[in-house]
């Protein structure tokens, strides 16, 4: 049951981030990390990919939770609690990995000393 609830919450967060992305860096709304707050371009990219990953993992968790509920396998609360980090941690890891790739592509440090 917890998979269903958390999946729906993540799906709703992803949809809200997708439909109403944060336009500028702020302290209240949006995906916030060190790389995301570098400038407005990084911020917009972070909002775009975070919404996609929240929708993806929220849908996956909702489907798993729905199947568990439909099959009446609701007595596995402890196992669900142990398995939840395996779905939550990759969201943030994949977002940060995407931001690092974006940073490497747009930073320009690879060719910084060519014309010196």
Buried (B, 14 or more C-beta within 10 A) or exposed (E): BBBBEBBBBBBEBBBEBBEEBBEEBEEEEBBBBEBBBBEEEBBBBBBBBBBBBBBBBBBBBBEBBBEBEEEEEEEBEEEBEEBBEEBBEBBEEBBBEBBEEBBEEEEEEEEEEEEE
